[in-house]
Amino acid sequence: MSRTLKVLLSNKCWLLTQAAFIVQVLCPFSLPLQCQNKPQSEVGSTMAKKKPKKNIKHTTSDAGLKKLTSQEGTTQRQENNMVLLASAALVVAVFVVPLTTEVSASGFSHHKHLALKMDEALLTVKNDLDTEMVVSWMSQRCYQCLYQKLGVVPAGSSPGQPSSVDFAVGTQHEITLQLNSTLVSMELCKVPFHFGEHGNYSLWVQNLNNSSEVKCSVSTDADPVNSYLPILVAFLIFAGLGLVFLIGRKILGLGAVRSLVLRIGGSMETERLINSELGSPRMVPPVTDNILPSPLSPSKRLRSLDTFRGISLIIMVFVNYGGGRYWFFKHEAWNGLTVADLVFPWFVFIMGTSIALSINSMLRAGTARLSLLRKVVWRSMQLFFIGVFIITPNYCQGPLSWNNLRIPGVLQRLSWSYLLVACLDLLVARGHVDLLTTDAWWAPGLDILLYWPAWLCVLLLEVIWLCLTFLLPVPDCPTGYLGPGGIGDMGLYANCTGGAAGFIDRWLLGEKHIYQTPTSRVIYGTHMPYDPEGVLGSINSVLMAFLGLQAGKIILHYRDLPKSIMSRFLIWGLFLGIISATLTKCSTNQGFIPVNKNLWSLSYVTTLACFAFVLLVLVYYTVDVKKWWSGAPFYYPGMNSILVYVGHEVFADYFPFRWRMANSQSHTEHLIQNLVATSCWVLISYVLYRKKIFWKI
């Protein structure tokens, strides 16, 4: 009540104005009531001017006296009416003012409704202190970052009556809230908390037991939604479809069912459908790679390689379409790994494996090395130009512009890696590969020693990468800097994004011809252009493809010894894992060379190559050795990888790959759209496989 009276007294001018307004509306012939904030001297002088003069002679007749008396009565009645109306207006104002004050007095509280977007929660900061404070935040995924200002919360009006302000906070990662007093720039408290999507939370800031110690606590007002439930539902649906497919395959494989279907169908077409294992791929002598032509002599194709390529490609398509807008289906901001960071290196790895098998096959068929070299160069140029002029530009936004055409890209990186690794293999490859014995002590290293010139070239490239990365002087940046710039590293190197890698790209290609919106912009607030498929990182992509080439050499040398192939793969995986652990010190940010997809760092390549060898063992064992799995459905896009990749980029904005959603802030709708789009490409690749249509360049 006391607070209301204070508000009323502080708004007395507003009261009188509202009363006058009502009086004017209801009694337009009455005099307006004015409220002016004038000094006392001015008010006094005004009243003095309005005093009646004493020496006035009244010389009126009787008629005039009656008229004057009648006017006085009318005036008296008008004054009484005006008093009543003013009283009514005052009563209304008394009840209206507290309500309007609660809404309009922004100095006391902010209860403005915030429309939450995807991956956001509502945080209400309630300040019970007698000082104004600033709320700042920092993501736990942001290494050595400056706090970013979230907003200001005014001081509480009185003890027990805190002020409050609503904020929208991110929910993808845990964040740390910092509260500072604006009077003395003193930190009051820090609160680490992981908010849930669309949850409502309150952050109370109070004095502890009326002392100078400040207590900050977070309470949940409304539970968040489970944004990961759509992923579980989608997984169960696809797992159920796979189970139905497997059960149907087993049932149709029974003799009684088989004969029944044959009697009902009564045609050889039914027999062909059953023998094809409900659409699973048949063993045919297809091409050994999507880039190189098929060998002249048919050979048995390893289905596990196409399956591995298809796994990489389908995940790549899914994350490129958005991955349901989940953070772990997006590329990491800087150091670290997400699902989206795995697939491109795996694709490069399996490309190297295919190069070894393809070149060996064509050399055995009698193709000249010079002829193969011309084909390699031509196909590399095709990949590069497809990437620059078809994939990179968005023709829906207008014609091609040379002023801001991005030169690096995924296919450009593939063309570069393919060119160098294929040339190295042509330098050392043998047409007739002998089976290696496992008895001699030097046998474990023989598949490396046989190709020592190529290994020497790759090691020389790595020395060049290390020297350029850690020794090249970069203007206004520390030598050997590997950070994201922006607010990272306490904002000391805001314009040093990527260090030497970013500097080389900007120097060679120009700022307008590289990627303008790097992933580090979201968390680290970088504003410098940076390209994750830049020049310097291409050196390490060559290493990744060469490690895949080594896997192909192992398959060639131990082609009839699956146990030896798998053991060699596991040894390589262990070796590369040890190198990664040494370079990173088993940490995300504290190592000598952190795992970083944007930089394509050395530890990133060794880590992903380690994973690739282990995954290839699993796929090879289940598909080619035990034949428990046909590789479907990943086998089909793996057989048409270039077509699927180019197609998913070109037709990304067309139906059925994208449509206008009812709620663009819903993970569920995004996940459905992205899964449908990815499934469409699997279906397209299956139809093309059945029609024996393969796009080779």
N, C-alpha and C positions, 0 to 999 in steps of 0.2 A: 504494500500500500504506500509506504514511504517513497519507494522508487517511482510509483505512478504519479504521486504528488510532485516529485521533483521534475518529472518529465512535463507535467501540466504547467508548472510554473515556468519552466524553461521555454515552453511553447505558448505563453500567454498571448503573444502577438498573433500567433496562428489562430488561437481561439477566437479572438475578437474579429479577426478577418473573416473566419468562417461564419461567425454569427452575423456579421454585416452582410455577407453574401446571401445568407438565407433570408434575412430581413428584406434585402433588395428584391429578391425573387418573389417573396410572398406579399410584400407591401412596396410596390415600386415608387409610390409617392413619398415615401419616407426619406429622410436625409441619410446619406451614406455615412457609415461609421469608419473612421480612419484611425490607423495605428501607425504612428511615426516615432521612430527612435530619435527624439530631439533632445538637446541639452536642456537642463532646467532653466537656464537663463533665457533660452529661446522660447521655451514654453511659457514662461512668465511674461515675456514681452508680448507674445501673441495674445494671452488672456488680457493683458492690460489694454491692448488695442481694442478688444471687444467689449470693454466695460461701457455701459450706457452713460450718456452725459446727464448730469444732474439738472442743469438749467434748461429744461425743455418745457415749452408751454404746450398744454393740451387744449386746443380750441376745436372741439368737435360738437356736432349737433346731436340731438336725441336719436335721429335715425342712424347717424354714424356710430353712436354709442351702442345701439342695439346690434348693429352689424359687427362691431368690434367684439361684443359679448358673445355673439354667435360664433365668430371665428375662434375665440378663445376656447369655447366648448369643443368645437371640432378638433382644435389642436390638442386639447387635453385627451380626447378619446384616441386620437392618433398616437399620442405619446404612450397611453396605456397599452394600446395594441402592439406598439413597437417593443415595449418592455416585455410583454408576454412572448412575442416572437423571439426576441433576443434571449429570453430565459429558455425557451424551447431549443434554440440553436445551441445555447451553452450546454444544456443537458446532453444533446446529441454529440456535441464536440467532446464532452467529458468521456463518453463511452467509445468514441471513434479514435481519439488521439492515442490511447494506449495500443490499440490494434495497429494503427498505421505506424506508430513508433517502432513496434516489433519488426515490421517489415522493412521500413525505410532507414532505420538507424543502423547503418553499416558499421558504425564504430563499436557496436556492442556484439553483434553476431552476424554470421553469414550462413543462411540456410538455403541458399540457392540450389535448386535441384541440378545435378550434373548428369548429363546423358553419358553413361559409361560405354566405352568402345570395347573392342576385343582386347583381352589381356589387360584389363584395367579393373581396379577396385576403388571403392569410395572410402576415403579416410577423413574423418572429422577430428580436427585438432582442437581440443578444449583447453584454453589457457586460464588457469585460476590464479596466475601471478599478477602482481601489480606493475608489470613491465611488459612492453611489447617484445615479441620474439620473432626471429626469422627461422623458417623451416627449410632445410636443405636435404638433399638425398644423394646417394651414390650406389650404383649397382655393384654387387659383390663380384660380378664378372669383369668389372672394370679395374684393371691392375694399376695401382698407384695413381688414382685419379683425383681430380679436384671435385669437391662437393658442388652440386648444381642447385641453385635456388629454386625452391618449390613455391614459396609464398611467405607472407607476413601475417601473423596472428596478433591482433591488438590485445592490450592488457584487459584483464577482467574488470567489470564495473565495480564489484565489491567482493569481499570474501564470501565464497559459497555461490557466487553468480559468475561463472566463467564465461568468457567470450569464446566463440567457436567459428571455425572456418573450414569449409569442405574442400578437399583436394582429390584429384584423380591420380592414382599411383599405379605403376606397372606391376604386373604379377608374373612375368616370365621368369624372373630370377629373384633371389633374396636381395633386398636393398637395406641400406643403413640410413636411418633418419638422424640428422643432426639438428639440434635446437640451440640457437644462440640468442642471447639478450642483445637487443639493439642499442641499449644505453651504454654499456661498457664493453661491447663486443666479446662477451664471455660465453664459453660453451656451457650450456645448462645440462645437456645429457645427449647420449647416443643410444639409438634403439635399432638393433638389427631385427628384421622381421620379413617373413615370406608371405605376402598377401595372396589370397585366392581370388580367382577371377569372379568379378561381379559381387564380391562380398562387401559388407559394410563394417567398418572398423572405427573405433574411437581411440584417440591418443590423448590421455589425460596428463596434464602437466600441473603439478601441485607442489606446494611447500609441505615438507614432511614435518608434522607436529609443530606447525607454526615456527619452524626454524629456517635457516638460510639454505638448508639442503633441499634440492629439488628432486621430486620423484616423477618419473615418466613411465607410464604403463599403457599397454595396448589391450583393448577388449574387443571382442567380436559381437557386433550388434545384429548382423544377419549373415548366415552361413554362405560361403561361396558355392558356386556351381562346380560340378565335376566336369571340367572341360576335356578330360582324357577319356571319358566314357564313350564318345563316338569311335575312338580308336579301338577300344575293346570290342564294341559291337561290330565294327567292320572286320576285325580279325576273326571273330566267331563266324561271321557270314562267309568269308572266303575259306575258312577252315572247314565249315560245313559243306560248301560246294566241293572242296577237294575230297572230303570224306565220301560224299555221294558218288563222285566220279570213281573213286577207288573201289567202293562197294559194287557199283555197277559193272566195273571192269572185271571184278572177281566173279560176279554172278554170271556174266556172259561168257566167262571162261570155262564154266562148268559144262561137262559133256552133254547132260540132259537139256540144259537151257540152249546150248549151242545147236543141237539137233532140232529142237522145237522152233528156234528162230529160222533155221534153214528151211524147215517145212513150210512155215508161214510165209517167208519171203520167197522161197523157191527160185532164187536167182544167184548168180555168181557175185552180183554186187553186194548182197548181204554178207557173203563169205569174205569179200574184200574188206568191208567195214569192220567185221569182227577181228580179222587178222591185223588190222591197223591199230588195234588196241584203243578203240573209241577215239580215234583222232590223234593218238600220240605219234611222234615222228618215226618214220621208218628208216631203216639203215640203207641209205642211198649213197652213192659216191659223189657228194656235192663238192663245191669248191672249198679250198682250205682256208680261204680268207676273203673278206669282203673287199679288200683293196687289190690284191693280186689275183690274176686269172687262175682258173683251175688247171691242175697239172694234166699233162697229156696222158699219163697212165693213171687210172683210177686207183685210189688207195683208201684204206679204211680211215674214216674221219672220227676224231675223238669228239664225242658228243658233249663231254664235260667242258671243253673249251667254249663251245657255242653257248652252253648253259651258263657258264661263268660270265661270258660277255653279255648275255641276256639279262642276268641278274643286275649287273652294273648299269646296263642301259635302262631297264625299267625303273629302277630306283632313281636314276638321273632324270628321267621324264617326269616322274611323280614329284620330285622336289623342285624341278624347274616350273612345273605348273602351280606350285605353291605349297604342297605338302600339308594341306589343311590349315595353313598359317600357324603351325606349331613351331616353336623356336628350335627344337632339335631336328626339324626338317629344313632348317635354314642354315646357311653357312655361318660358322663361328665369327664373331666380331673381329677377333685377332688371334691370339694364341689359343690352342685347344682344338678339339674335334667334335663334330656333330655327325649325324647320319649323312647329311648332304656333302660333307667333306670327304667321304670315303669313296664315292663312286667314280669320279673322274680319274683319279690315279689307278684304280682297278681297271678301267677301260684302257688306259695307256699300257698297263702291265700286260693285259691279255693280247693287245695289239702286238707287242714285242714277241710274245709266244707264237702267235700266228705267223709273224715274219720268218722265224726260224724254220717252221714247218713248210711254209710256202716256198721259200727260196731253195731249201733242200730238195723239195719235190720237183721243182722246175730244173734244177741243176741235174738231177738224176734223169730227167726227161731229155736232156741234151741241149737246153736253152743256153745260149752264150751269155756270159756275164755282162758284156757291153749292152746287149739287148735288154737284159734285166735292169741295168742301170738307167737306160733311157725310159723304161716303163715306170721305174720308181720315181724319177724326176717329174715325169708328166703327171703321175697320180698325186704327187705332193703338191704340184701347182694347182691341180683341180681342187683338192681339199682346201687349199689356201683361198682361192678365189670364191669358192662356194661360201666359205665362212665370212669373207669380207663383204661380198655383194648380195648374198641371199639371206644369210642368217643374221648378221649384225644389224643391217638397216631395218627400220620399221616403216614399211611403205604405206601403212595405214595412216601415218601422220604426215605424209607428203612425199615428194620425190627425193631421190638420193641427193644428199648434200655433201660436197667434198670438204666443206669447211670444218665439219665436226664428225667426219666418218671415223668410227673406231677401227683401228687396224688390228690389234691383238684380239684373240678370241679362242674358243674351244677348238674348232676345226683348224684354226691357224696353228695352235699349239700341237695338235695331232699331226699336221702336215710336217712341221719342223722335226718332231720326234721321229716320225716314220722315215723321213728322208735320211737323217743321220744314222739311225740304227740300221736301216736296210743297207745303207752304203757300207757301214762297218761289217755287217754280216757278209755282204758280197766280197769284201776284202779277205775274209778268213774262212768262209763257209766251204764245206767239202761236199762233193756230189755223192760220194759213197761213205756213209758214216759207219764205222765199225762199232760193234758192241764192246763196251769197256769191261774189262775184267775187274772183279772186286777182290781179288786175292792179294795183289801187290800192295805194298805199304803206301805207294804214291797214288793209288787209285782214287781216293776221295777228292784229290785236286786235279785229276787229269782233264775233266771237262772244262776246267778253267785254263790250264796250261796249254791246251790245244789251240786256244783262241787268245793268247796273250797279247798280240798286237792290238786287238779291239779293246781289251781291258786296259791297256796302257793309254789308249786315246781317251777312254771314259774317265780314267783317273786324272788325266791331264785337264779335262774339262772341269772336273770337280775342284782341282787346284785353282783354276781360273775363277770359279764361282766363289771360293773362299777368299781369294785375294781381293776381288772386286767388292765383296760384301763387307769385309772387315778392314780393308786398307784404303779403299777409294775415298779421297776427301770429298765431302759434301758441303757446299756452302751453308753456313749458319747452323750446322748440325754436327753432333759428335761423330767421330769416325767409328764405324762399326755399329751404328745405331740400327736396331731391329724393331723398334716400337711403332705404335700406330699414330703418334703425334696427337693433335687435338688436346683434350684434357688429360690424356695419359701422361705418366711420368711427371705429375704435378704441373702440367701445362708448360713445362720448360721448352719443349720442342714441338710446338703446335704445328709448324709447317714442315716437319721432317717425316711425314708418313712414309713408311717403308724404307727409309734410309737410302742406301745406294741403289736399291732396286727401283724405287720411285724416281730418284734423280735421273737414272739412265733412261727410263721411259720418257720422262718429260724432256730430256735433252735430245734424244734421238727422234721421237715421234711427235712431240709437242703435246701440250696439255689438252688440247681439244680433240686429240685423236686417241685418247685412252679412256678408260672407264671413269665416268664422272661421279658415280654414287657407290663408293666402296662400302663393304659391310661394316667397316669400323665407324661409319658416320653415325650409326644409331646409338651406340653405347659411348663411344669415345668422342663424339662430336667433331670429327675431322671434317675439314672443308677443302682439303687438297685432293685433286683427282689422283686416283691410284688404280692400276690395272692388275688384277690377280693372275692374268695370263700374259704378263709382261715379258720383256726380253731376258732379264737375268734369271727368272724362274724357269725359262725354257731349258736351261742347262740341266737342271735337276729333273725335268720331265724326260730328258734323254736318258738319264740314269735309271729312271723308273721303267722306261721301255726296254732298256738293256737288261735289267734284272728279269723282266718278262722273257726276253730273248734267251737268257740263261736257263729259265724253266723249259723253254722249247728245246734247247740243246740236251737237257737232262732226259726229256721224253724221247729224243732221237737216239741217244746213246744207250738208254736202258728200256727200249721200246717193248721188249718181251719180258721185262722184270718189273711188274707193278710194285712189288714191295720195295725194290731199290729206288724206283721213282718217288714213292711216297716218303721214304726215309730221307732221300736227298732234299725233297721239298721241306720237310720238317727241320732238317739241319740248317738249311738256309733261313728258314723262319726264325729259328733260335738265334742264329748268328746276327741277323739284322735286328732282332729284338734287343740283344745285348748292346749293340751300337746305339740304338735309340735310347735305352735306359741310361747309357753313359752321357750322351749328348744333352739329354733333358734333365738328368738327375732325378728321374721319376717324378717330375713336377710339371705343372703347366707353365709357370713363368720364371722359375728360378734356375733353369738349366743354362748350359753354354749356348745351345742353339734350340730354342723352343720349337715345338710342333706348331707349324703355322702354314695354313693353306694359302693365304694371300701371298706369302713370300715363296711358297713351295720350298721351304727350308729343307736342309739335308736330313734333319730328324723326321720331318714330315714324310719324306720319301722312304726312309728306312722303316718307319713305323707302318706305313700303308703297304709296303712291300712284304713286311712280316705278316700282316693280316692276309694279304693276297696269297701267299704261299700256303698258309694254313687253310684258308677257304678253298683253294684249289685242291688240296688233299681231300677234303671232305666231299667236294663235288665229284672229283675223279673216282674216288672209292665207291660212292653210291651209284654213279651213272655208268661208268665204264668198267669197273672191276666187278662189283656185285650185281649191277644192273637192277637195283631195287627201284630206281627212279629213271624215267625216260628223259627227264629234263624239262618236260612240259610244265607250265606254259612258257618258261623263259627261253627255251630252245628256239622258238620261232622268231622272236625279235632279234635273238643273237645271230640268226642266219641272215637277217636283213638290217643290220645295225645302222648303216649309213642312211638308208631310206627312212627308217623310223626316227632317227635323230633329226635329220633335215625336215622331215614332215611335221614332227611335233613342234618345231620352232616356227615353221612357215604358217601353219594352220592353228596356231595357239589361240587366236582370238575369234575363231569361227566355231559355230555349232557343229557337232555336239561336244566340242572340247571346252567350250565356255558359253555361258548364258547369264542373263541378268538375274541376280539372286534376290529373293524376297528380303533377306536380312544379310547384308554384307558383313556384319559384325558377328557372325556365328561361325564357330569352328565346324559345326556339323555340316552346314551347307557348303563351306569351302572343301571339307573333306570329301563329301559326296561328289562334288563337281570334279575334283582332282582325281579321285578313284575312277569315276566314269571315263574321264578323258584318257587316263592311262590304260584302262581296260580296253578302250576302243583301239588303241594302237596294238595291243596284244592280239585282239581279234583280227585287225587288218593284217598283221604279220602272219597269222595263222592261215588266212585266206590266200595270201600271196605264196606261202609255203605249199599249200595244196595245189595251187596253180603253177608251181615251179617258176615263180617270178622272183628273181633276185637282182637287185640293183648293184652293179659293180662299177667302180670307176678306176 
